[in-house]
Amino acid sequence: MGDFVVQYDVIRQQQIGFIQVYGDYFVHYFAPTGLPVMPKNVIFVIDVSGSMSGDKIRQTKEAMTVILDELREMDFFNIVTFSSRTKRWKSELQVANQENIRAADTYVTSMAAHGGTNINDAILEASVLLDPELRSRHDSHASMIVLLTDGQPTGGVTNTNHIIANARDFLAGNHALFCLGFGYDVSFEFLERLALQNGGFARRIYPDDDGELQLTSFFDEVAKPLMIDVNMGYSQAGNPALQVADVTQTAFSNYFNGSEVVVAGRFPGAPPSNLHVTVTGNGAQDALSLVEDFQLASLAAPEGFVERIWAYLTIKDLLKKERTATEEEQQNKLKERALDMSLEYNFVTPLTSMVVLQNKRRGRPANKMFDDLVQSFGSPGSGFGSFGSGATSCRPWPFWVVASAIVYALLPP
């Protein structure tokens, strides 16, 4: 009848987090408590092109009213609207006091949708607004751009690869870019690549009745930055030369309240007796450096669990790198490795499918039923994972083939 939300937390004995180890693999969970919230510099970049008319612009206005209200007086903000051209609300960032929030709300309420979509110039405009703030408040403020658009770029620079390259040059790793794609026909792959190359992430906003809720829920994720420029390091106490291999992402532009950083890796040789962990970054008051030595013998996890966590995170990292790679050969190598690991560990990913069959139907085992389907529909390609009864991960088939398999399996004997 609606969303069912389960919220939980775990006891954290140490500020630097918790380590689990099994065999050659380790996983580190980092979610510090008690850190003060950092002030933020945020630019809201809002698409007001003609395609945003109707429910999209109405839901954006309603959501922005709530989002603006959630800014704190320590925050600084501005608004850039864009269609064929860009327009600043104010010439520079404004402190988020009640007077400015009311004025911004009035400005947002008056937005009207018309014209084309010049995403390139809108990002450049936001970067220009943030650069003076970077010089004056870089160490103590989190800096971010929130881009909301529903369409393909149609004005100014329209080549998406050029826009991504320009954004990378404009922002230069100094400002995180978060992209919200509004609607079903938005080029979400482009927005995802744009965000990932600039320390952020992308979300798709569906134009349903709860579009306003989706927008405000996104902002809740990034509303309370606790650290920026976070880096994780791993070695053996007394032996800095110890190497860990195949470590997942260890550098993060931002860490937000309510989230968790998870890093996994493996030891190429015999596991050491201890693991020296360092976490560095900048917080609200000063640079932070957390250091801890973990005795690995006391941190054993259930068999296979840590390795699967490592595999899952590695696949996610490979898919991120594939989306941001510029060379086709590199993209293919990353995608192939992610596919191989998905099949090996039976994970459903954008590169694989999952087909579920009954154990028996009409006296035949599920793998025999699957063989019948292969003969009927053709093989999905070389390297396809073999099926037994139950479910497994495989290279993706066309939708009509998977749908036919599901209907076939559900028919009564």
N, C-alpha and C positions, 0 to 999 in steps of 0.2 A: 504493500500500500504506500510505500515511500522509501526513502533512504534508510538503511539500517546501519548505524555507525558504531563500531566497537573501538573504544580508546583505552589504551593501557600504557603503563610505564614499567620499567624494571629498576631494581635497586642497583645503583652504581657505587661501588666501593671506592673508586679512584677517579679523580678528575680527568686523567688521561685516557680512561676507557678500560675496556676489558678484552683479553686475548683468549682465543680458543685454539687448541693445537690437536692435530691427529696425524700421526705418521710424518710425512714430509711437508704438510700443509699447515698454514696458520691463517687466522682471520682476526682482525682488529676492529672493534666497534667503538666509535668515538662520539659521545654525546654529552659534553660537559654541562654541568648545572651551576647556577649561581653567577654566571657572567653577566655584567650589565649590558643592556641593549645599546648598540651603537646608533648615533644619529645617522641619517642618510640624506643624500642629495638625489632626488628622483625627478626625472622628466617623463611626463606622460605624453606619448606621441600617438595622436588619435586620427585615424582615417575618417575624413568627412567627404569622401568622393560620392558620386551619385549612387553607386551600388550599395551604400550604407543606409539609404533612405528606408523609412518604414520601421519595422520592429528592431532592426539592428541598431540604429541610431538612438531609438527610444531606450532600449536596454542598456546601451552604453552610458547614456545620460543618467539613468537610475543607478547604475553601478558606481559611476564616478562620484555621485553624491555621497554614497556610503564610504567609498574608498578615501575621499578627501577628509571625511570626518574622522577617519582612523589615523591620520597623520598626527604626530606629536609636535609640540612646540620646539623641540630640538631639531626637527627635520627642516630641510629646505626643498622647495619644489618649484616646478614650472610646467606649463602645458604648451605643446606644439600641435596645432591641427594642420592637416595637409590634405590637399586634393591635387589639382594640377600645380598649385603653389603651396608654400608653407607659410604659416603665420604663428608668431609667438603671442602668448597671452601677455607676458611681461618681458621687458628687455633683459632681465637677469633673474636669477633664482630668488624666491621670496620665502621668508620664514613662515612656518605653518602655524601662525596665530589665528585666532578666531576671525579677525577682520579679513585677512587674506583668504581664508577658507571660504567665507561667505562670498567674497568677490569672485573667486574661482568657480564656485558653484553656479553663480549667475552667468558667468562666461560659458560654462559647459551647457547649461540649459538653453542658451541661445544658439548653439551649434546647428547649422543646416547642412544637409548633404547635397553636394553638386560637384561636377567636374571629374577629372581623371585621378590617377593614383601615382604620385611621385614619391616613392618610398626612399630612394637614394638621397634626395635633398632633405627629407625629413630627418633621417638619421644624422646627416651632416649638421643640420641645425641644432639638434639635441647635443651633439658632441661639442659644438662651439659654445653652447651655454654652460656645459659642465667643466670645460677646461680651466677657466679661472678659479673655480671652486677646488679643482684638483690641486692647484698650486698652493692654495691657502689652507685647505683642510684635509689633505690626502690621508694622513696617518690616522685620523680619528673619525672620518666619515666613510660610510659605504656609499658608493656611487653607482647608480643604475638608471637604465632607460627601459621603460615599458612601452612596447610598440603594439598597437592594436590595429589590425587591418583585415579586410575581407576579400581582397582581390589580388590580381596579378599587377605588377608595375606597368603602367601605361603611359607615364609621363617622365620626362627627363631621361635618366639612364634606365633602360628597360631590360637589358641583359642581366639575368639573375646572378651569373657568375661574376660579372663586373661589380654589381651591388655588394655582393659578399666580400670581394677583395677590397672595395672602397671602405666598407664598414670596418674591416679589420685594420685598415690604415688610419681611419678617422679615430677609432676608439683606442687603438694601440695597447690593448690589454688593461686600460685604466678604468673603464666603465663597463659593467656587466649589462648585457642586452637580453631582455626577456621578450619573447614574441607570442602574441595571442592571435591565432587565426580564426576569424569569425566566419562560420558557414561551412557548407559541404563542398563548395567548389573552390575554396581557397587553396593556393599552392603551398600545402603544409610542409612538404619536403624542403622547399626553398626556405621557409621560415625556420625550420628546425636546423638546417645547416647554418643559417645566419646567426641564430642564438648560440649554438654549440661552439662556433669559432670565436665567440666573444664572451665566454664565461657565464652564459645563462642557459636557459632551456625554453622550449616552446610548449604551448598548450593549445589544443583545439577547443574553441568555444562553439557549442552547437546552438543554433538559433531556435531554441525551444522556449517554453514558458519560463524556465528557470535560467535563462541566459544571464540575467543580472546576478543570480546566486553563483553561477560558474565564474564570473569575473571577480566577484568579491572573494570567493574561495581561493582563487589564484593569488590575490594580493595578500591574503592571510599568510600564505606560504613564505612571502619575502618581506613582510612588514617589519620583522624584528631581526635584523642582522646582528650577530654576536661577534663574528670574527671575519676578517678579510685576509687574502693572501695566505691561506692555510697550507702548510707543507708537512708531510709525515715522513719520518725516517726510521730505518730499522738496521740494527747491527748487534753484535755480541758484546756484552760488557767486558771491557778489558781487551777486546779484539775488534777494533773498528774495521778491519779488513774483511770480516765475515760478509759473504755475499748472500743476498736473497734473490731468487729468480722469479720471473714471470709475475711480478707484483702488479696488481691492478692500479688504477689511478691513485696518485699520492699527492697531487697538487690541486687545490680547489680555490676558486676566486672568492667564494663567500661561504659562510656557514650561518644558517638561520635557526632561530629558536624553534624547537619542535621537530627538527630534522635529525638525521643521524648519518655520520660518515662511516662507511664500511670499506676496509681495505683488506685484501687477501693476497697471499703469495705462497711460495714454497721454498724449501731449503734444497739446493742442488746436491748437497752431500748429507752426511749424518746431521740430524737436528742438534743444535747447540743445547747446552744446559740452561741457558738464559737468553732472553731477548731484550736488548736495549732499545727503547722506543722514545722518539722525540717528536713533539708536535710544536710547530712554531707558527706565528701569525700575528696580526695586529688586532687589538680589541678597542673598546671604547676609551680606555684610559692610557694604555701603553702597549708596547710590543709584548707579546706573550711567548713564553717558552716553557713547555711542560716536558718533563723527563721522568722516566720510570724504568726500572729493571724488573722483568717478569721471570720467575722461575717456571720453566715450561713443564716440568714434571707434574705440577699441581693443576694444570690447565687443560687436561684431556677432555675431548669432546666425543660425542657418539661416533661410532665408526661410519666413515663415508660422508658425514655431514659437512665437515670443513672443506673437503675436496669439491663437493658439489657447490658450496658457496663460492669457492674460488672459480670454478668453471662458469657459473652463472654470471659473476661480475666480469670475468674475462670476456665472455660473449658480448655483454653490454658494451664494454670498452671497445671491442673490435667493431661493433656496429656504429658506435659514435665516430670512430676514426674513419670508417668507410664513408660516412656521410660528409665528413669534412675534408677528405683527401681530394686533391686536385687532378691527379693522374689516374687515368682509367685502369692501367695495369695494377697500380697500387690498390685501387678500389676492389678489383677482382680478387686479388690475393687476400685482402682482409675479409671479404665476403665469403670466400671459399673456406678460410680457416674457421670463421664463425659457424658456417654450415656444418663442417666436419665435427666441431665440438658439440653443436646442437644435436646432431644425430648420435654421437657417442654417449651423451649424457641424457638423451631423451627429453630435451627441453623444447617447448613450443616457442618459436621465435618468428619474426617476419619472414624468415627464410624456410620455415618448415611448417608442416600441417600435423594435425592429430586426428586420426580416425579411430573410432571406438566401435567394436563389433561384439555381439553376443558370443559367449563361449561356444554355444552350440545352437544350430537351427536345422531342423529336419534331419537330425542325427549326424550333421557334418560339423567338424571343428571349425573355429573362426579362421584359421589360416587357410583351410580349404575353400571357405567362402571367399576369402580375399583373392586366392588364385583364380576363382571364377570371375571376379570383378576385373582382374588384370587382363584376362583373356577377352572380356567383353569391351573394356574401355581402352586397353593398351597400357604399356608400362609408362610410369611417370618420368623415367629417365635413368641414365646410368647411375650407379652408386646408391640406388634406393634402398633404404633400410628394410630388412626382411621383417615380416609380420608374424607374430604368434597370436594366441588368443589375447583378448583384452585390448590395450591401447599402446601405441608407440609413436615416436616422432619420425617424420619422413619428409623427403623433399616435397614441396608444394605441388598439388595437382590443380587443374582448373576447377573452379567452384562447382560446375555442373557435375563433375565426376565425384567429388566429395559428397555433394548433396545426394546423388544417386546411391552411393555406398551407404549413407546413413539411412535412407528410406528402405533400402534393401534389407538392412540389418534389423529394422524395426517392424517389418511386416510379420504378422503372426504366422506360425508354422502351418 
